[in-house]
Structure formats: structure tokens, C-alpha cells
Amino acid sequence: MNNLSLSKIIRALRLPFTTASALPFIAGSFIFKEIFEFVPFSLGLMTAVLTHLGANLINDYADSKYGTDWQDRNFYNFFGGSKLIQEGSLPLNFYLYLAVAFFAISFLSILTLAFLFKNVSIIGYYILIMFLGFSYSHKPLALSYRRMGEVIIFLLFGPAVLMGGYFIQTHIFPDLRSFMLSLPFGLFTTAILFSNEIPDRQTDMKSNKFTWASVVSSSRGFIIYLVIILLGYLSIILNIIMGYLSWVSCFALIFLILSLKAANILKRYHDDKLMLVNSSKLTIAVQSLVGLVIILDLLL
């Protein structure tokens, strides 16, 4: 702990990945432009990001506790965990205590929103979200070890966070438009997860962690990746056809080029972790760029 630095904190939190929670929440908040309440927006955004960070910390805590992250102690930045526990830079319990602190602050924000809205139902919804974020990695459910983590990521970083942003501004839930608009965010974030699972496939299976990447051989993982990505672009087209997005969102289809490049890397270098870092970078870039195009469309 004496060597604790800002760079290590950022690395432990996996801070750059918070675009996966921030962008869909912002998009949901801007669907109905005639109404925008800044204080609820700020509380909601803080809740979304801190809950995401708490889940990241629990993920490292659980994967280290159950032995997964000890299979390969090299740090790859985008997959395989932060490795700070394996390097001896941070103790295991640091991750647990900080995660609990983030969840606690998020819960206080939700209590404040429930008081402002005079609506206690959002407390129940948030408890469910927090439970799923914890259970994604940690036992007794450890959903990411049972080929269910991808579904949870889709739900949490798609419908849950975007429809949450929409609800905070409009007090409407459920809603078809916000659900449809959440699909691209959920699918592209799931693609990030899957692209990170392929390089970890062998070490995950050694520690009895079975993800979608374990369904097929590593050389065929790119096929599942392509299906997820193409569903993401198809959901954008569907939103345009339904009138929920305008022609502006057609610009998001340009990034299909980057997605295909990432798929090609997954196909050609499926056993080369250093090369697979590039597919992760491209997929994160696509998720962020597509999200920004959709937000711009909603604003215009």
C-alpha cells in the first residue's frame, strides 16, 4: 500500500471502461429533450459509473480469490484483470473494501433519487442491479463462470442503464423506445466482453470458468464475435426504421470497418495475447464511437 499511486488506482478500477456505463446513461437521459433535470441526472450518472467501478473491483477480487487471474500473471491492460494483486502491489481485500464503498455511495444516491421522486420502486430495481453486478463474478452464483456473464453484461450495460437514464428524466418505465435504443449499447459492450474472453479462454477453463468463448475452439471464436457485432449494427438500422433514430445514426455504420478488422485479428491471432490486445482496443473504440453518434443523433 505504500507504493499506491494514481496510475495504480486507475488500473485497479479499469477506469477507461466506464464509457460502457456512462454513454448509454447519457443517451437515455437525452431521448426526451424537452425535459432535462440536472440534479437527478448527476445523481444517476454517478450511480451508474460507481456501480460499474464496484463491479470491476469485485471482478478482480473474485477472479483472484478463485484462482483465475493467477493462471497468467502478465498484465495485458484490456483483459485478464489488473494483476495488481498478483504483482503484490495491492492486497486482495483492498478491492473488496473499495467495491463496498462504491456500492454504498451509489445506494445513497438511489435513496436520494427515491426521496426526490417519491418513488421507492427504484430502490428495488437498484438492489437487483447491484446484486447482478456482484453475482456476475462472485459466488454463490458466479454467473460469468457459468456462461451467463454475457447475458448479464448485455442487460446491465444496455436496457438497465439506458432505460434508467430515461426513467430519471421522464419517470416512465418500461418504455419501448428506450428499450430499443438500449440494444446497440448492450450488444457492443457484450462484444467488448467477448473479445476479451478469447485471449483468456485457456486460462479461464483451467480454473473452471466457462464463458461463451469456451463454446467453440479459439480459432472459431471470431464467428460469435461477428454475430454479436452484426446484431449491434442491425439494431441501429432497426431503430432508424422505427423512427427512434434519424439518418444521422447511419454514420455509425462506418465503424463496421473497424469491427471487421477486429474480427480478422481474432481469427488470425486467436492464440497470440499480445496481438489480441488490438482487437480489444478496436472493439472499445467502436462501442464508444457508436455511442457518441447515437447521442449526437438524439441531441440533434
C-alpha positions as CSV (number, residue, x, y, z in Angstrom):
1,M,0.0,0.0,0.0
2,N,3.0,2.3,0.5
3,N,3.5,2.3,-3.3
4,L,-0.1,3.2,-4.0
5,S,-0.3,5.7,-6.9
6,L,-2.9,7.3,-9.1
7,S,-1.9,5.1,-12.1
8,K,-2.4,2.0,-10.0
9,I,-5.8,3.2,-8.8
10,I,-6.9,3.9,-12.4
11,R,-5.6,0.4,-13.3
12,A,-7.4,-1.3,-10.4
13,L,-10.7,0.5,-11.3
14,R,-10.3,-0.1,-15.0
15,L,-11.4,3.5,-15.4
16,P,-11.3,3.7,-19.2
17,F,-14.1,1.1,-19.4
18,T,-16.6,3.4,-17.7
19,T,-17.7,4.7,-21.1
20,A,-19.7,1.4,-21.3
21,S,-21.9,2.7,-18.5
22,A,-21.7,6.5,-18.9
23,L,-22.6,6.7,-22.6
24,P,-25.9,4.7,-22.5
25,F,-27.0,6.5,-19.4
26,I,-26.3,9.9,-21.1
27,A,-28.2,8.6,-24.2
28,G,-31.2,7.6,-22.2
29,S,-31.2,11.0,-20.5
30,F,-31.4,12.8,-23.8
31,I,-34.1,10.8,-25.5
32,F,-36.8,13.2,-24.4
33,K,-35.0,16.5,-24.9
34,E,-38.0,18.7,-23.7
35,I,-37.2,17.7,-20.1
36,F,-33.8,17.7,-18.5
37,E,-33.2,17.8,-14.8
38,F,-29.6,18.3,-13.9
39,V,-29.6,17.2,-10.3
40,P,-31.3,13.8,-10.9
41,F,-29.0,13.3,-14.0
42,S,-25.9,13.9,-11.9
43,L,-27.0,11.5,-9.2
44,G,-28.0,8.9,-11.8
45,L,-24.7,9.2,-13.7
46,M,-22.7,8.9,-10.5
47,T,-24.7,5.9,-9.5
48,A,-24.2,4.2,-12.9
49,V,-20.4,4.8,-13.0
50,L,-19.7,4.0,-9.4
51,T,-21.7,0.8,-9.6
52,H,-19.7,-0.1,-12.7
53,L,-16.5,0.5,-10.9
54,G,-17.6,-1.5,-7.9
55,A,-18.4,-4.4,-10.2
56,N,-15.0,-4.1,-11.8
57,L,-13.4,-4.3,-8.4
58,I,-15.5,-7.3,-7.4
59,N,-14.5,-9.0,-10.7
60,D,-10.8,-8.7,-9.9
61,Y,-11.4,-9.7,-6.3
62,A,-13.3,-12.9,-7.3
63,D,-11.1,-13.9,-10.2
64,S,-8.1,-13.6,-7.9
65,K,-9.8,-15.4,-5.0
66,Y,-10.9,-18.3,-7.2
67,G,-7.5,-18.6,-8.9
68,T,-8.4,-17.4,-12.4
69,D,-6.1,-14.4,-12.5
70,W,-3.2,-16.4,-11.2
71,Q,-3.1,-18.7,-14.2
72,D,-1.3,-15.9,-16.2
73,R,0.3,-13.2,-14.2
74,N,1.2,-10.9,-17.1
75,F,-0.7,-7.6,-17.4
76,Y,-2.4,-7.0,-20.8
77,N,-4.3,-3.8,-19.9
78,F,-7.6,-4.9,-21.6
79,F,-8.2,-8.4,-20.4
80,G,-7.1,-10.8,-17.7
81,G,-7.6,-8.4,-14.8
82,S,-5.5,-5.6,-13.4
83,K,-2.9,-8.1,-12.0
84,L,-2.0,-5.7,-9.1
85,I,-2.9,-8.4,-6.6
86,Q,-0.6,-10.9,-8.5
87,E,2.2,-8.3,-8.5
88,G,1.9,-7.7,-4.8
89,S,1.0,-4.0,-5.3
90,L,-2.4,-4.2,-3.7
91,P,-3.9,-6.6,-1.2
92,L,-7.0,-8.7,-2.1
93,N,-9.2,-7.0,0.5
94,F,-8.4,-3.6,-0.9
95,Y,-10.6,-4.5,-3.9
96,L,-13.4,-5.7,-1.7
97,Y,-13.5,-2.8,0.6
98,L,-13.3,-0.2,-2.2
99,A,-16.1,-2.0,-4.0
100,V,-18.3,-2.0,-0.9
101,A,-17.6,1.8,-0.5
102,F,-18.7,2.5,-4.2
103,F,-21.8,0.4,-3.8
104,A,-22.7,2.2,-0.6
105,I,-22.3,5.7,-2.1
106,S,-24.4,4.5,-5.1
107,F,-27.1,3.3,-2.8
108,L,-27.2,6.6,-1.0
109,S,-27.6,8.3,-4.4
110,I,-30.5,6.0,-5.2
111,L,-32.1,6.8,-1.8
112,T,-31.8,10.5,-2.6
113,L,-33.5,9.9,-6.0
114,A,-36.3,7.9,-4.4
115,F,-36.9,10.7,-2.0
116,L,-36.9,13.4,-4.8
117,F,-39.3,11.3,-6.9
118,K,-41.3,10.0,-4.0
119,N,-40.9,6.6,-5.6
120,V,-39.5,3.7,-3.7
121,S,-39.6,1.2,-6.6
122,I,-36.3,2.5,-7.9
123,I,-34.6,1.2,-4.7
124,G,-35.8,-2.3,-5.5
125,Y,-34.6,-2.0,-9.1
126,Y,-31.2,-0.8,-8.0
127,I,-30.8,-3.6,-5.4
128,L,-31.4,-6.1,-8.3
129,I,-28.8,-4.3,-10.5
130,M,-26.3,-4.2,-7.6
131,F,-26.9,-7.9,-6.9
132,L,-26.3,-8.9,-10.6
133,G,-23.2,-6.7,-10.7
134,F,-21.8,-8.6,-7.6
135,S,-23.1,-12.0,-8.7
136,Y,-21.5,-11.6,-12.2
137,S,-18.2,-12.7,-10.7
138,H,-18.7,-13.7,-7.1
139,K,-20.2,-16.9,-5.7
140,P,-22.7,-18.4,-4.9
141,L,-23.9,-17.6,-8.4
142,A,-20.6,-16.5,-10.2
143,L,-22.6,-16.1,-13.4
144,S,-19.5,-15.3,-15.5
145,Y,-18.2,-18.8,-14.7
146,R,-21.4,-20.4,-16.0
147,R,-21.7,-18.9,-19.5
148,M,-24.3,-16.4,-18.2
149,G,-22.0,-13.4,-17.8
150,E,-22.5,-12.2,-21.4
151,V,-26.3,-12.0,-20.9
152,I,-25.8,-10.1,-17.6
153,I,-23.4,-7.6,-19.3
154,F,-25.9,-7.1,-22.1
155,L,-28.7,-6.4,-19.7
156,L,-26.8,-4.1,-17.3
157,F,-25.0,-2.1,-19.9
158,G,-27.9,-1.9,-22.3
159,P,-31.5,-1.9,-21.0
160,A,-30.8,-1.3,-17.3
161,V,-28.5,1.8,-17.6
162,L,-30.1,3.4,-20.7
163,M,-33.7,2.9,-19.5
164,G,-32.6,4.1,-16.1
165,G,-31.4,7.4,-17.6
166,Y,-34.7,7.7,-19.5
167,F,-36.7,7.0,-16.3
168,I,-34.8,9.6,-14.2
169,Q,-35.8,12.3,-16.7
170,T,-39.3,11.1,-17.6
171,H,-40.4,8.9,-14.7
172,I,-41.6,6.4,-17.4
173,F,-40.7,2.7,-17.1
174,P,-41.0,0.4,-19.0
175,D,-40.8,2.1,-22.4
176,L,-40.4,0.5,-25.9
177,R,-38.3,3.3,-27.4
178,S,-35.8,3.4,-24.6
179,F,-35.5,-0.4,-24.7
180,M,-34.9,-0.4,-28.5
181,L,-32.3,2.3,-28.2
182,S,-30.5,0.3,-25.5
183,L,-29.9,-2.6,-27.8
184,P,-26.8,-1.2,-29.6
185,F,-25.2,-0.2,-26.4
186,G,-25.8,-3.6,-24.8
187,L,-24.6,-5.6,-27.8
188,F,-21.4,-3.6,-28.5
189,T,-20.5,-3.8,-24.8
190,T,-21.1,-7.6,-24.9
191,A,-18.8,-7.6,-27.9
192,I,-16.1,-5.9,-25.8
193,L,-16.5,-8.7,-23.2
194,F,-16.4,-11.4,-25.7
195,S,-13.3,-10.1,-27.4
196,N,-11.6,-10.1,-24.0
197,E,-12.7,-13.6,-23.3
198,I,-11.0,-15.2,-26.3
199,P,-7.4,-14.5,-25.1
200,D,-8.4,-15.7,-21.6
201,R,-10.1,-18.8,-22.9
202,Q,-7.5,-21.4,-21.9
203,T,-6.6,-19.9,-18.5
204,D,-10.3,-19.5,-17.7
205,M,-11.1,-23.1,-18.5
206,K,-8.2,-24.3,-16.3
207,S,-9.9,-22.6,-13.3
208,N,-13.4,-23.8,-14.2
209,K,-14.5,-20.5,-15.6
210,F,-16.6,-21.2,-18.7
211,T,-17.6,-18.3,-20.9
212,W,-19.1,-18.1,-24.4
213,A,-15.5,-18.3,-25.7
214,S,-15.3,-21.9,-24.4
215,V,-18.3,-23.0,-26.5
216,V,-16.2,-23.1,-29.7
217,S,-12.5,-23.5,-30.4
218,S,-10.3,-20.4,-30.1
219,S,-9.9,-20.4,-33.9
220,R,-13.7,-20.1,-34.3
221,G,-14.4,-17.5,-31.6
222,F,-14.4,-14.7,-34.2
223,I,-17.7,-16.2,-35.6
224,I,-19.6,-15.5,-32.3
225,Y,-17.9,-12.1,-32.2
226,L,-19.2,-11.3,-35.7
227,V,-22.7,-12.3,-34.8
228,I,-22.8,-10.0,-31.7
229,I,-21.3,-7.1,-33.7
230,L,-23.7,-7.6,-36.7
231,L,-26.6,-7.7,-34.3
232,G,-25.4,-4.4,-32.9
233,Y,-25.4,-2.7,-36.3
234,L,-28.7,-4.4,-37.2
235,S,-30.3,-2.9,-34.0
236,I,-29.2,0.6,-35.2
237,I,-30.8,0.1,-38.6
238,L,-34.0,-1.2,-36.8
239,N,-34.1,1.9,-34.6
240,I,-33.8,4.1,-37.8
241,I,-36.6,2.2,-39.5
242,M,-38.8,2.5,-36.4
243,G,-38.2,6.2,-36.3
244,Y,-36.3,6.2,-32.9
245,L,-33.1,7.4,-34.6
246,S,-32.6,9.6,-37.7
247,W,-30.4,9.2,-40.7
248,V,-27.6,10.7,-38.6
249,S,-27.1,7.3,-37.0
250,C,-26.2,5.9,-40.4
251,F,-22.7,7.3,-39.8
252,A,-22.3,4.7,-37.1
253,L,-22.3,2.0,-39.8
254,I,-18.9,3.4,-41.0
255,F,-17.3,1.8,-37.9
256,L,-18.2,-1.7,-39.3
257,I,-14.8,-1.4,-41.0
258,L,-13.1,-1.3,-37.6
259,S,-15.3,-4.2,-36.3
260,L,-14.3,-6.4,-39.3
261,K,-10.7,-5.6,-38.6
262,A,-11.1,-6.7,-35.0
263,A,-12.8,-9.9,-36.1
264,N,-9.9,-10.6,-38.5
265,I,-7.4,-10.2,-35.7
266,L,-9.4,-12.6,-33.6
267,K,-9.4,-15.1,-36.5
268,R,-5.7,-14.8,-37.4
269,Y,-4.1,-14.4,-33.9
270,H,-6.5,-16.2,-31.7
271,D,-3.6,-17.7,-29.6
272,D,-1.5,-14.6,-29.5
273,K,-2.5,-12.5,-26.5
274,L,-0.2,-9.5,-27.4
275,M,-1.9,-9.3,-30.9
276,L,-5.4,-9.7,-29.4
277,V,-4.9,-6.5,-27.4
278,N,-5.5,-4.8,-30.7
279,S,-8.9,-6.4,-31.2
280,S,-9.9,-5.3,-27.7
281,K,-8.8,-1.7,-28.5
282,L,-10.8,-1.7,-31.7
283,T,-13.9,-3.0,-30.1
284,I,-13.8,-0.5,-27.2
285,A,-13.3,2.3,-29.8
286,V,-16.3,1.1,-31.8
287,Q,-18.5,0.9,-28.7
288,S,-17.5,4.5,-27.8
289,L,-17.8,5.9,-31.3
290,V,-21.2,4.3,-32.0
291,G,-22.4,5.6,-28.6
292,L,-21.3,9.1,-29.4
293,V,-23.0,9.0,-32.8
294,I,-26.3,7.9,-31.2
295,I,-26.1,10.6,-28.5
296,L,-25.4,13.2,-31.2
297,D,-28.4,12.0,-33.2
298,L,-30.6,12.2,-30.1
299,L,-29.4,15.8,-29.4
300,L,-30.0,16.9,-32.9
